[in-house]
Amino acid sequence: MEQPESKKVYNLRKITVEPVFGNLKQNFGFREFLLRGLEKVKIEMNLACIAHNLQKIWRLKAANSC
């Protein structure tokens, strides 16, 4: 974290990844996996990400239609 390049990478993470996890946890209530096993957890996470992306598409479409 002391190198300038490391700080750039970390700052980029705050912009791209953290808001998605925050949205899933706070707005969707997705705080734990209900299924067990790597394959089932991957499917569950994919469904949560699809829901997040659909929400983004819905908001963009609503904003552009005004």
Stockholm file with secondary structure:
# STOCKHOLM 1.0

chainA/1-66         MEQPESKKVYNLRKITVEPVFGNLKQNFGFREFLLRGLEKVKIEMNLACIAHNLQKIWRLKAANSC
#=GR chainA/1-66 SS CCSHHHHHHHHHHHHHTHHHHHHHHHTSCCCSCSSCSHHHHHHHHHHHHHHHHHHHHHHHHHHHHC
#=GC SS_cons        CCSHHHHHHHHHHHHHTHHHHHHHHHTSCCCSCSSCSHHHHHHHHHHHHHHHHHHHHHHHHHHHHC
//
